[in-house]
């Protein structure tokens, strides 16, 4: 009895998945890679801070450990198995500090606007409810416009102050953004990731180090009080 071998598979055949499925997975893979790069960069900043300023690192962690945001972050970090994502494969390139701050600016603005204490009205006035409803969007719009103007001014300053064609020692074009100074030294000099017990703490320390100036810019006017109050 002879058997008939199956016909050769068509290399263009994608099976039951459609081109849209593949494009969707490509986008999700890009998001996954970006998240890994983001977390690994923060963790490396955290390792640098823990090594170079251990007393400051200890005080920072002691301050945030009782807070729900820290505990919730630890729960999500473990639940989503982000450690596996971070240590799986070769280390990703360092994400420039400016890109991390830019990605977090709008969320910080939203939180700051939502938690800002509104002045209490002594008595109802005509149009008070409409004014109150528009207050948050207007404050957010003002803050966003201010950040956009500051960002444009900084971009213009960088453009005017940066050589047109910087080159490295090997003659290739240097990646200025990837070697911009970070809070604990140049990003090219960041120590490698340390998997294990300290990984989540390093991510938190890195976030506090990189995003500290952004958070400080949105501190309430009476920020002289203790951090835990």
C-alpha positions as CSV (number, residue, x, y, z in Angstrom):
1,X,0.0,0.0,0.0
2,X,1.4,3.3,-1.0
3,X,0.9,6.5,0.9
4,X,0.7,9.9,-0.6
5,X,2.9,12.6,1.1
6,X,1.1,15.8,2.0
7,X,1.6,18.7,-0.4
8,X,4.3,21.2,0.6
9,X,3.0,24.0,2.8
10,X,2.6,27.4,1.3
11,X,5.1,29.8,3.0
12,X,2.6,32.6,2.5
13,X,-0.1,30.7,4.4
14,X,-0.7,32.3,7.8
15,X,-3.3,29.7,8.9
16,X,-6.4,30.9,10.7
17,X,-4.8,34.2,11.7
18,X,-5.6,37.2,9.5
19,X,-3.2,40.1,8.5
20,X,-5.1,42.2,11.1
21,X,-4.3,39.7,13.8
22,X,-0.6,39.8,12.9
23,X,-0.6,43.6,12.9
24,X,-2.4,43.6,16.3
25,X,0.2,41.3,17.7
26,X,3.0,43.4,16.3
27,X,1.6,46.4,18.1
28,X,1.2,44.5,21.4
29,X,4.7,43.1,21.0
30,X,6.0,46.7,20.6
31,X,4.1,47.7,23.8
32,X,5.5,44.7,25.6
33,X,9.1,45.6,24.5
34,X,8.6,49.2,25.5
35,X,7.3,48.2,29.0
36,X,10.3,45.9,29.4
37,X,12.7,48.6,28.4
38,X,11.0,51.1,30.7
39,X,11.1,48.9,33.8
40,X,14.6,47.7,33.2
41,X,15.9,51.3,32.8
42,X,14.2,52.3,36.1
43,X,15.6,49.3,37.9
44,X,19.1,50.1,36.7
45,X,18.7,53.6,38.0
46,X,17.6,52.1,41.2
47,X,20.6,49.9,41.4
48,X,22.9,52.9,40.9
49,X,21.1,54.8,43.6
50,X,21.2,51.9,46.0
51,X,25.0,51.5,45.5
52,X,26.0,55.2,45.4
53,X,23.7,56.6,48.1
54,X,22.6,53.7,50.3
55,X,21.3,55.9,53.1
56,X,19.2,57.9,50.8
57,X,17.8,54.8,49.2
58,X,16.9,53.3,52.6
59,X,15.1,56.5,53.6
60,X,13.2,56.6,50.3
61,X,12.0,53.0,50.7
62,X,11.2,53.5,54.4
63,X,9.0,56.4,53.4
64,X,7.0,54.8,50.6
65,X,6.6,51.2,52.0
66,X,3.6,52.0,54.2
67,X,1.7,53.7,51.3
68,X,-1.0,51.8,49.3
69,X,0.6,52.8,46.0
70,X,3.8,50.9,46.9
71,X,1.9,47.9,48.2
72,X,-0.4,47.8,45.2
73,X,2.6,48.1,42.9
74,X,4.2,45.2,44.6
75,X,1.1,43.1,44.2
76,X,0.8,44.0,40.5
77,X,4.5,43.4,39.9
78,X,4.2,39.9,41.3
79,X,0.7,39.1,39.8
80,X,1.8,40.1,36.3
81,X,5.2,38.4,36.7
82,X,7.0,41.5,35.5
83,X,10.3,40.1,36.9
84,X,10.1,37.3,34.3
85,X,9.5,39.9,31.6
86,X,12.5,42.0,32.7
87,X,15.1,39.2,33.0
88,X,14.0,37.1,30.0
89,X,16.5,37.6,27.3
90,X,19.3,40.0,26.6
91,X,19.1,43.4,28.5
92,X,17.2,46.0,26.5
93,X,18.7,49.3,25.6
94,X,18.5,52.0,28.2
95,X,15.5,54.3,27.7
96,X,16.5,58.0,27.8
97,X,15.5,59.8,30.9
98,X,13.7,62.5,28.9
99,X,11.5,59.9,27.3
100,X,10.5,58.4,30.6
101,X,9.7,61.9,32.1
102,X,7.7,62.8,28.9
103,X,5.6,59.6,29.2
104,X,4.8,60.3,32.8
105,X,4.1,64.0,32.6
106,X,0.4,63.8,31.6
107,X,-0.5,61.2,34.2
108,X,1.2,63.2,36.9
109,X,-0.6,66.4,35.8
110,X,-4.0,64.5,35.9
111,X,-3.3,63.3,39.4
112,X,-2.1,66.7,40.6
113,X,-5.2,68.4,39.2
114,X,-7.5,65.8,40.6
115,X,-6.1,66.0,44.1
116,X,-5.7,69.7,44.3
117,X,-7.9,71.2,46.9
118,X,-10.5,73.6,45.5
119,X,-11.3,76.7,47.4
120,X,-14.6,76.4,49.3
121,X,-17.3,78.9,48.3
122,X,-18.9,80.8,51.2
123,X,-22.3,80.7,49.6
124,X,-23.9,79.5,46.3
125,X,-23.4,81.9,43.4
126,X,-25.0,81.9,40.0
127,X,-23.1,79.5,37.6
128,X,-21.2,77.9,40.5
129,X,-21.9,74.4,39.4
130,X,-20.9,75.1,35.8
131,X,-17.7,76.8,37.0
132,X,-16.8,73.8,39.3
133,X,-17.4,71.4,36.4
134,X,-15.1,73.3,34.1
135,X,-12.5,74.0,36.8
136,X,-10.5,70.7,36.5
137,X,-10.4,70.7,32.7
138,X,-9.3,74.3,32.6
139,X,-6.6,73.7,35.1
140,X,-5.4,70.7,33.2
141,X,-5.5,72.6,29.9
142,X,-3.4,75.4,31.5
143,X,-0.9,73.0,32.9
144,X,-0.6,71.1,29.6
145,X,-0.1,74.3,27.7
146,X,2.6,75.4,30.1
147,X,4.4,72.0,29.8
148,X,4.1,72.2,26.0
149,X,5.7,75.7,26.0
150,X,8.5,74.6,28.3
151,X,9.1,71.5,26.3
152,X,9.3,73.5,23.0
153,X,11.7,75.9,24.6
154,X,13.9,73.1,25.9
155,X,13.8,71.4,22.5
156,X,14.9,74.6,20.8
157,X,17.7,75.0,23.4
158,X,18.8,71.5,22.7
159,X,18.7,72.0,19.0
160,X,20.7,75.2,19.1
161,X,23.2,73.8,21.6
162,X,23.8,70.4,20.0
163,X,26.4,69.8,17.2
164,X,24.7,69.1,13.9
165,X,26.6,65.8,13.3
166,X,28.1,64.4,16.5
167,X,30.2,61.3,15.9
168,X,31.6,58.7,18.2
169,X,35.1,57.2,18.3
170,X,34.2,54.7,15.6
171,X,32.9,57.4,13.2
172,X,29.3,56.4,13.5
173,X,26.6,58.9,14.5
174,X,26.4,59.1,18.3
175,X,23.0,58.5,19.9
176,X,22.8,61.6,22.1
177,X,19.5,60.7,23.6
178,X,20.7,57.3,24.8
179,X,23.7,58.8,26.6
180,X,22.1,61.8,28.2
181,X,23.1,62.4,31.8
182,X,20.7,60.6,34.2
183,X,20.1,61.4,37.9
184,X,22.8,59.0,39.0
185,X,25.4,59.5,36.3
186,X,25.3,59.0,32.5
187,X,22.9,56.4,31.4
188,X,25.6,54.5,29.5
189,X,27.3,53.9,32.9
190,X,24.3,52.5,34.6
191,X,25.0,49.2,36.4
192,X,23.4,46.0,35.1
193,X,20.0,44.7,36.3
194,X,20.0,42.7,39.5
195,X,17.3,40.1,39.5
196,X,15.9,38.7,42.7
197,X,14.8,40.2,46.0
198,X,15.7,43.8,45.2
199,X,14.2,44.1,41.8
200,X,10.8,45.7,42.7
201,X,12.6,48.0,45.2
202,X,15.1,49.0,42.5
203,X,12.2,49.9,40.1
204,X,10.7,52.1,42.8
205,X,14.0,53.7,43.6
206,X,14.6,54.3,39.9
207,X,11.2,55.9,39.5
208,X,11.8,58.2,42.5
209,X,15.2,59.2,41.1
210,X,14.1,59.8,37.5
211,X,10.7,61.3,38.2
212,X,11.6,63.1,41.4
213,X,11.9,66.5,39.7
214,X,8.6,66.1,37.9
215,X,6.8,65.1,41.1
216,X,8.5,68.0,43.0
217,X,7.2,70.5,40.4
218,X,3.6,69.4,41.3
219,X,4.0,69.4,45.0
220,X,1.4,71.4,47.0
221,X,2.4,74.8,48.2
222,X,2.4,73.6,51.8
223,X,4.9,70.8,51.1
224,X,7.0,71.8,54.1
225,X,5.1,69.1,56.0
226,X,6.5,65.6,56.5
227,X,6.2,63.2,53.5
228,X,4.1,60.8,55.3
229,X,1.5,63.3,56.5
